[in-house]
Amino acid sequence: MNPIKYAFLISLILAAGILAQCSQKQSEANEPSADTAVTDEVSLNAVQYKTAGIELGSIIKRDMNSVVDVNGALRVPPQNRACVSAFIGGAVHTILAKEGDYVKKGQTLVTLQHPDYIKLQEEYLRQKSNFAFTEKEYLRQHELAGANVGAQKVFQETESNYNSAKAGLLSLEKQLQMLSLPVEEIAKGNIFDDVPVKAPISGYVGQIRLSIGSFAGPNVEILDIVDNSHIHVDLMVYEKDLYRIKIGQKVKFVLTNNANREIEGRIFSISKTFEDETKTIVAHAEILNADKDNLINGMFVNAVINVGQTGCEVLPEEAVQQSDGKEYIFIEKQTSSSGADFRMVEVKTGIADSGYVQVTPLQPLDSEAKIVVKGAYYLLSQLKAASGAGCISD
């Protein structure tokens, strides 16, 4: 090989080696050293310790109200809802109620008109007139048969005609009564053009689905009425929690559109079949402390069911701090006149009740460990400030 080319090749190899060493040193320089890595420990001087209002304590045993979190909706039972329709179809003549009105049972809501209504009244008057003649003939034949004067066969035919006419007349009377027409007035020869549609229950008028001139058939809903006096909550309970739910348990729930309004209830019934779509069991809870008139069928709720007390290891809620989706407490490592050192420990929380929360440390704690029960938020803030990135190391 040419000596000049050989020397040039050697120079390139040496330069590449030097560059590689420099790159490695630069990379090592960019990595955080053990001294500068983010830590789970924080120190306070005496002034900071006093400013933070640090108070120490320990995990204690306490009976906590165990709860089951559920979702649900307000429901009015079928006995308190009514779909108003006509027994015999007719055209809507007048509408006497507005949506949202409170109506009483028996109050006229709508009037209908149809020639069939008039024909039915005419048929009743005709049948009533014929029945009067048939009844007189029946009474006459009955007297003759009792005196063994008339033929028994004639009496039996008269009796059959009488019973048939009586049944036909009663049938027409029942039809008129179902139409809310006054049978006594019709019997006097008064014919009514309008047929009233009356409220079958007391409650609030919902949606009115027809307008004046619309035809209201027997299968057409004119309007609906809801009686909120028995509105309750249907709570969806999953199978895994079903064994914990009992009749009589207290419930607290909030409307999803008003989380500031807490309502109390009590379970009065538990369904025995699964809901097809959600595979849950419905627990029905009565409402104890709310104005039911302001509650609407179908409103969604978030609820907790109090399923009893259980012994738990707890700390005050302010002793537990959250950061990056995890939960922590602080343990005092050592203290002196110049200040104190603290170590952060991750925990899992459970039941919360009356200002306390169930805690389970994810690493063993010394039985004599002094836990920060007040001032933990200040320690977390100092720790984040010291890390410089707002991130907490696991």
C-alpha positions in Angstrom: 0.0 0.0 0.0 1.1 3.5 -0.7 2.8 4.9 2.5 0.8 8.2 2.1 -2.5 6.4 1.8 -1.6 4.1 4.8 -0.8 7.1 7.0 -4.1 8.8 6.0 -6.1 5.7 6.9 -4.5 5.5 10.3 -5.3 9.2 10.9 -9.0 8.6 10.1 -9.2 5.6 12.5 -7.7 7.6 15.4 -10.0 10.6 14.8 -13.1 8.3 14.8 -12.0 6.8 18.2 -11.5 10.2 19.7 -14.9 11.3 18.5 -16.6 8.2 20.0 -15.0 8.8 23.4 -16.1 12.4 23.4 -19.7 11.4 22.5 -19.8 8.9 25.3 -18.5 11.4 27.8 -21.1 13.9 26.7 -23.9 11.3 27.1 -22.7 10.5 30.6 -22.6 14.2 31.4 -26.2 14.6 30.3 -27.5 11.7 32.5 -28.6 12.7 36.1 -26.2 11.6 38.8 -27.4 9.8 41.9 -26.9 13.1 43.7 -29.3 15.1 41.4 -32.0 12.4 40.8 -35.5 13.1 41.8 -36.1 11.7 45.3 -39.0 10.7 47.6 -37.5 12.6 50.6 -37.9 16.2 51.7 -36.3 18.2 54.5 -37.7 21.2 56.3 -35.8 23.6 58.5 -37.3 24.7 61.8 -39.0 27.7 60.3 -40.6 25.7 57.5 -41.6 23.0 60.0 -43.5 25.6 62.0 -45.0 27.3 59.0 -46.3 24.0 57.6 -48.1 23.3 60.9 -46.8 19.7 60.9 -48.7 17.3 63.2 -47.7 13.7 63.6 -49.8 10.6 64.3 -50.2 7.0 63.4 -52.6 4.7 61.6 -55.5 3.9 63.8 -58.3 1.3 63.8 -61.8 2.7 63.3 -65.2 1.4 62.3 -66.1 2.9 58.9 -69.4 2.9 57.1 -68.8 0.6 54.1 -70.6 1.7 51.0 -71.3 0.4 47.5 -71.1 2.9 44.6 -74.0 2.6 42.1 -75.7 4.5 39.4 -79.4 4.7 38.7 -82.4 6.8 37.7 -85.6 8.2 39.2 -88.7 6.2 38.4 -92.4 6.5 38.8 -94.1 3.1 39.3 -96.7 2.0 36.8 -99.5 2.5 39.3 -98.7 6.3 39.2 -98.5 6.8 35.5 -101.4 6.9 33.1 -101.7 7.0 29.3 -104.9 8.7 28.4 -106.8 7.6 25.3 -110.3 7.2 24.0 -112.4 4.0 24.5 -114.2 4.8 21.2 -112.4 6.8 18.5 -113.4 10.4 17.9 -112.1 13.8 16.7 -110.6 16.1 19.3 -113.0 19.0 19.8 -111.5 20.8 22.8 -108.3 20.5 24.9 -108.8 21.7 28.4 -105.4 21.1 30.0 -101.8 22.3 29.3 -98.6 20.4 29.6 -97.3 20.7 33.2 -100.8 21.3 34.7 -101.7 19.5 37.8 -105.0 17.7 37.3 -107.2 15.8 39.6 -108.7 12.4 39.0 -112.0 12.7 37.1 -111.2 16.1 35.7 -112.1 16.6 32.0 -109.0 17.0 29.9 -110.3 16.7 26.3 -113.6 16.4 24.6 -114.2 14.3 21.5 -116.9 14.2 18.8 -118.1 11.5 16.5 -121.4 10.4 14.9 -121.0 7.0 16.6 -121.4 8.7 20.0 -124.8 10.0 19.0 -125.8 6.6 17.5 -124.8 4.9 20.8 -127.1 7.2 22.8 -129.9 6.7 20.3 -129.6 3.0 20.5 -129.7 3.2 24.3 -132.9 5.2 24.2 -134.5 2.7 21.8 -133.4 -0.3 23.8 -134.6 1.3 27.0 -138.0 1.9 25.5 -138.3 -1.7 24.2 -137.1 -3.0 27.5 -140.0 -1.2 29.3 -142.5 -3.1 27.1 -140.6 -6.4 27.5 -140.5 -5.9 31.3 -144.2 -5.4 31.5 -144.9 -8.5 29.4 -142.6 -10.5 31.6 -144.3 -9.4 34.8 -147.7 -10.2 33.3 -146.7 -13.7 32.2 -145.0 -14.3 35.6 -148.3 -13.6 37.4 -150.2 -15.8 35.0 -147.7 -18.6 35.4 -147.9 -18.3 39.2 -151.7 -18.6 39.1 -151.4 -21.6 36.6 -153.4 -19.6 34.1 -150.8 -19.0 31.3 -148.9 -21.7 29.4 -145.4 -22.4 30.8 -143.8 -22.3 27.4 -145.0 -18.8 26.8 -143.6 -17.7 30.1 -140.3 -19.2 29.4 -140.0 -17.4 26.1 -141.1 -14.1 27.7 -138.5 -14.6 30.5 -135.8 -15.3 27.9 -136.6 -12.1 26.0 -136.7 -10.1 29.2 -133.2 -11.3 30.3 -131.8 -10.7 26.8 -133.2 -7.2 26.7 -132.0 -6.5 30.2 -128.4 -7.6 29.4 -128.4 -5.5 26.2 -129.6 -2.4 28.1 -127.0 -2.9 30.8 -124.3 -3.3 28.2 -125.2 0.0 26.6 -125.3 1.7 30.0 -121.8 0.4 30.7 -120.5 1.7 27.3 -122.0 5.1 28.1 -120.4 5.1 31.5 -117.0 4.2 30.0 -117.4 7.3 27.8 -118.1 9.4 30.9 -121.6 10.3 29.6 -124.4 10.9 32.2 -126.7 7.9 31.7 -129.5 9.5 33.8 -129.6 12.6 31.6 -129.6 10.5 28.4 -132.5 8.4 29.8 -134.5 11.6 30.0 -133.9 12.1 26.2 -130.9 14.4 26.3 -128.3 13.7 23.6 -124.7 14.9 24.1 -122.5 15.9 21.2 -119.2 16.0 23.2 -117.7 13.0 25.0 -115.4 14.0 27.8 -112.0 12.2 28.3 -111.2 12.4 32.0 -108.1 12.0 34.1 -107.8 8.4 35.4 -105.4 9.6 38.2 -104.3 12.8 39.8 -100.9 14.2 38.7 -99.1 16.4 36.2 -99.9 16.4 32.5 -97.0 15.3 30.4 -96.8 15.6 26.6 -100.0 16.3 24.8 -99.7 14.4 21.5 -102.8 15.4 19.6 -104.2 18.8 18.5 -107.8 20.0 17.9 -109.3 18.1 14.9 -106.9 15.1 15.3 -108.6 11.7 15.4 -108.1 10.0 18.7 -108.4 6.3 18.1 -108.6 3.6 20.9 -104.9 2.8 20.4 -103.8 6.4 20.1 -102.4 8.1 23.3 -103.8 11.6 23.7 -101.6 12.6 26.6 -99.9 11.1 29.7 -100.2 11.9 33.4 -97.5 11.3 36.0 -98.1 11.3 39.8 -94.7 12.1 41.4 -95.9 11.3 45.0 -94.5 7.8 44.8 -91.4 8.6 42.7 -88.4 6.5 43.8 -84.9 5.5 42.7 -83.9 2.5 40.7 -80.3 1.6 41.5 -78.3 -0.7 39.3 -76.4 -3.2 41.4 -73.8 -5.5 39.9 -73.7 -9.2 40.7 -70.5 -8.9 42.7 -72.1 -6.5 45.2 -75.5 -8.1 45.4 -74.8 -10.1 48.5 -74.1 -6.9 50.4 -77.4 -5.2 49.5 -80.3 -5.6 52.0 -83.8 -4.1 52.4 -83.8 -1.2 54.8 -80.2 0.0 54.0 -79.8 3.8 53.8 -78.9 5.4 50.4 -77.4 8.8 49.6 -77.6 10.0 46.0 -77.1 13.2 43.9 -78.6 14.1 40.6 -76.1 14.1 37.8 -77.2 17.6 36.8 -77.0 18.9 40.4 -74.1 17.3 42.4 -74.5 19.8 45.3 -78.0 18.5 46.2 -77.7 15.3 48.3 -80.9 13.3 48.8 -81.4 10.5 51.3 -83.3 7.3 50.7 -83.9 3.7 51.9 -84.1 0.4 50.0 -87.6 -1.1 50.1 -87.4 -3.7 47.4 -84.8 -5.7 45.4 -85.6 -7.2 42.0 -85.1 -11.0 41.5 -84.2 -10.8 37.8 -81.3 -9.4 35.8 -81.7 -6.5 33.5 -81.0 -7.8 30.0 -78.8 -4.9 28.8 -76.7 -4.1 31.9 -76.8 -7.5 33.6 -77.5 -5.8 36.9 -80.1 -6.2 39.6 -82.4 -3.2 40.4 -82.7 -2.1 44.0 -85.6 0.2 44.6 -85.2 3.0 47.1 -87.8 5.3 48.5 -86.9 9.0 48.8 -86.9 10.4 52.4 -85.9 14.1 52.4 -86.8 15.8 49.1 -89.7 17.6 47.5 -90.8 15.0 45.0 -92.7 17.5 42.9 -89.4 18.9 41.7 -88.1 15.4 40.7 -88.7 14.1 37.2 -89.1 10.6 36.1 -85.9 9.5 34.2 -83.4 11.8 35.9 -80.0 10.0 36.3 -78.4 9.7 39.8 -75.1 8.7 41.4 -75.6 7.0 44.7 -73.8 5.2 47.5 -75.5 2.4 49.5 -74.5 2.2 53.2 -74.0 -1.6 53.7 -72.8 -1.5 57.3 -69.7 -0.8 59.4 -66.4 -2.5 59.1 -63.1 -2.2 61.0 -60.4 -0.4 59.0 -56.9 1.1 59.4 -57.4 4.8 58.7 -55.8 8.2 58.6 -57.3 11.7 58.4 -58.2 12.4 54.8 -55.7 15.4 54.7 -52.9 13.0 55.5 -53.2 11.4 52.1 -52.0 13.5 49.1 -52.4 12.7 45.4 -49.9 13.3 42.6 -49.7 11.9 39.1 -52.7 9.6 39.7 -51.2 8.0 42.8 -51.7 8.5 46.6 -49.0 9.2 49.2 -48.4 9.7 52.9 -45.3 11.2 54.6 -43.3 9.5 57.3 -40.9 11.4 59.6 -37.4 9.9 59.3 -35.6 12.0 61.9 -36.0 15.3 63.6 -33.8 17.8 65.4 -33.8 21.4 66.6 -32.7 22.5 63.2 -35.6 20.8 61.3 -36.8 17.4 60.2 -36.6 14.9 57.3 -39.6 13.1 55.8 -40.0 10.2 53.3 -43.0 9.8 51.0 -44.7 6.4 50.9 -47.3 5.3 48.3 -50.6 4.0 49.6 -53.9 2.7 48.4 -57.1 4.2 49.8 -60.5 2.6 50.4 -63.6 3.6 52.4 -63.9 7.3 53.3 -66.2 8.4 56.1 -66.4 11.3 58.5 -63.1 12.8 57.6 -61.1 9.6 57.7 -60.0 7.3 54.9 -58.9 3.7 54.8 -55.2 3.4 53.9 -53.0 0.4 52.9 -49.3 1.2 52.5 -47.6 -0.4 49.5 -44.5 -1.1 51.5 -44.2 -2.3 55.2 -44.1 0.5 57.8 -42.5 0.3 61.2 -45.1 0.0 63.9 -43.6 3.1 65.6 -43.6 5.1 62.3 -44.6 8.8 62.8 -47.0 9.8 60.0 -47.7 13.4 59.0 -51.5 13.8 59.6 -51.5 17.6 59.1 -49.3 19.6 56.8 -48.8 16.8 54.2 -49.8 19.1 51.3 -47.0 21.5 52.2 -44.5 18.6 52.1 -45.7 17.5 48.7 -45.4 21.1 47.4 -41.8 21.3 48.7 -41.0 18.0 47.2 -42.3 19.1 43.8 -40.4 22.4 44.0 -37.2 20.5 44.8 -37.6 18.1 41.9 -37.9 21.1 39.6 -40.1 19.2 37.1 -43.3 18.8 39.1 -43.0 15.0 38.8 -42.8 12.6 41.7 -40.6 9.5 41.6 -42.1 6.2 42.5 
